[in-house]
Amino acid sequence: MNFFQTLRESYGIALRVILASRFRSFLTMLGISIGIFAITVISTLVYSLESAITDNLASLGNTVIYVHNWPWKDNSQDWFKYFNRPKVSYRDYSHLKDRLENVTGVCFEMSMGGQKIKSGKNSLENISAKGVTEEYISINDLKFTEGRFFTPIESNAGRPVAVVGATIADKLFPGVNPIGRKLLFQGKKLTIIGVLKKEGAGLFGPSLDELLVIPYTLMAGFVNEDSRSGDKLITIKAKDYESLPLVEDETIGIIRASRGLKPRTEDNFAINKQEMLMEELNSIFGSLRMGGIFISILSILVGGFGIANIMFVSVKERTNEIGIQKSLGATRMFILTQFMVESVLLCILGGILGLLLVFLVAWGGQFLLDYLDIDFKILISIKDLIFSIGLSVLIGLISGFWPANVASKMNPVEAIRTK
């Protein structure tokens, strides 16, 4: 009898034994199912988060740099230093705009959270308001459902115009076209000239749906330029990725000169790029994966011990049958394979059950996220599925080997006499 014949017959015997003790087999598989479910759910969560954040970062563009007082890195040790840095200013922006080369745009923006806006009897609170220069639209990929962005003339003159997110438009002006209508912000009436395309609630930062965008020169009339109120940012877009290092060096030199920093004085500003966030996030995701693997291994070990225990019970119950098989010429390898296949089959079925639970939870979670209008996709990696099934097979081989080895070494005469 060759190996494949042995495997086929062992599979038939294993399937018969499993079906004969359905309830016990189900309880045995449950231990593996929980372990596979745990490790796959954690991997799916990390993979989905990583994909969502990567997509968000991709929208920033790899040819864009951001000048800010805070660096995009772990700054817990130097928090006080960064907090006391001067914020970027319109003066910094003006110098960069006039002197930078190899760029397609330089934008200055100031953001203020927790704002209140009103139109008639309708009002909204906790709105994010942003005052920006006219280059904002050329650097950011804004999509409009209606209207337009403000012109350079409107921007420079500080005209009372505004671009609003979809949520603001729907709640302040339900059932009517908001273009040309007025809203009240900081005691001033603004005319809506554009409505942004609906984006959905975001997990990472404020959503564009609840964003009010106005010209910076208008925003400057509400807040003192020299105050620390609001968050200020300069965004610079290079012509291409190859030009980015040169633009970065030029930016540092221009701002240092603008602020009168001496040659050996440390920069009192930060140059941030997409790559910096990715490096930080990769280390975070690595830690999450390691923690998830550790927790899941504990679950898998519990399931593996359960499989080994049940296999020993199975060997004991079928001792007489093993003796008869050996007396009829069954080899050690046949007996060993028979119990190993049973162990692996139990683990594979348990793994499949665990994956079905993962798909069920993923479907339920996605349904809930869509219902809450949260723009987040739960993604299950093919690599994780293959790994889970492979791990099930490995646990089956490890858990089943010792009981199978004990069965294969039994003396046929003693085994037949066992009752």
C-alpha positions, 0 to 999 in steps of 0.5 A, a space after each residue: 500500500 503506497 502513501 496516497 492509499 494509506 492517506 485515503 483510507 486514513 481519511 475515511 476512518 478519521 471522518 467516520 470516527 469524527 461523525 460517530 462522536 459529533 458532539 465531542 468532535 465539535 467541542 474539540 474543534 471549538 478550542 482551535 476555532 477560538 484560537 484561529 478566530 482570535 489570531 485572524 480577527 486581530 490580523 484583520 483589524 491591524 490590516 484594515 487599520 493599516 490600509 485605511 491609514 495608508 490610503 489617508 496618507 496617500 491622499 496627502 501626496 508624497 510630493 508635499 511637505 508640511 511646516 509646523 511647530 510640532 514634528 510628526 514623530 514621538 515627541 513625548 520627551 520634548 513636549 514642552 519644547 515643541 509646545 513653546 515653539 512659535 507657530 508658523 506665520 503668514 510672514 513665513 508663508 509670504 517669504 516661502 511663496 516669493 522665494 521657493 522654486 520647483 513648487 506648484 503651490 504654497 498654502 497657509 492655513 489656520 484651523 479652529 475647532 469647536 466653532 458654532 455656525 448658524 442659519 435662521 433657526 438652524 445651528 451647528 456646534 463643534 464645527 471645524 473652521 479653516 481659513 486658507 489661502 487660494 492655493 489650498 485647492 491646488 494642493 488638496 484634492 477637493 471634490 464639489 457637489 455644487 459650486 466652486 472654490 473662492 477666487 484669488 481676488 476673493 481670497 486676497 480681499 477677504 470676501 465673506 464667502 465660504 465653502 462648506 462640507 456636506 453635513 453642514 449643507 444638509 443640516 443648515 439648509 435641509 431640502 434646499 440648494 445652499 449655494 448663495 445662501 447665508 450662514 453666521 460665523 463669528 458674528 459675520 454673515 458668509 455667502 456659501 459658494 461651494 459644497 464639498 462632496 460627502 466623505 463620511 465620518 472619518 476615523 482619523 481626524 475631522 471629516 470634511 463633511 463638517 468643515 467650514 473653509 473661508 479665505 485666510 484674510 477673512 479668518 485673520 479678522 476674527 483672530 489676532 495673527 500673533 496669538 497662539 489661538 488656532 492651529 497654523 500650517 504651511 503646506 508646500 507641494 513640489 513639482 515632482 518627487 525628485 525635487 522634494 529634497 531640494 524644496 525641503 532644504 530651501 524651505 529650511 533656509 528661507 524660514 531660518 533667514 526669515 526668523 533670524 536664526 543663527 547658524 548653530 541655533 536649532 530649528 524652531 519649526 518642523 518639516 513633516 512628510 508622509 514618510 515620517 508618519 509611515 515610519 511611526 505607524 509601521 512601528 505601532 502596527 508591528 507592536 500590535 501584531 506582536 501583541 496579537 500573535 502572543 495573545 493568539 498563541 495562548 489560545 492556540 496552545 489551549 486548543 492544541 492541548 485539547 486536541 491532544 487530550 481527545 486524541 489520547 481518549 480516542 486511542 484508549 477507546 479504540 485500543 481493541 480496534 488497533 490490535 485487530 488492525 495490527 493482527 490483520 497486517 496494518 503497519 506502524 505507519 498506517 496506524 500512525 497516519 490514521 490518528 495523525 489524519 484524524 487530528 489534522 482533520 479536527 484542526 482543519 475543521 476547527 480552523 474553518 469554523 473559526 474563519 467562518 466566525 471571522 467572516 460573520 463578525 467582519 460582515 456585521 462590523 462592516 454593516 454597522 460602520 456603513 449604517 453609522 456612515 463611517 468611511 472604514 473598510 474591513 479587509 480580510 487578507 488572503 495571506 491571513 486566511 492561508 496562514 490560519 489554515 496552515 497553522 491549523 494543520 501544524 497544530 494538528 500534526 503537533 497535537 496528534 503525533 504523541 497519541 498517534 505514536 503511542 497507538 502505533 507502538 501497541 502490541 497487537 495481542 495486548 491491544 486485542 485483550 483490552 476491553 
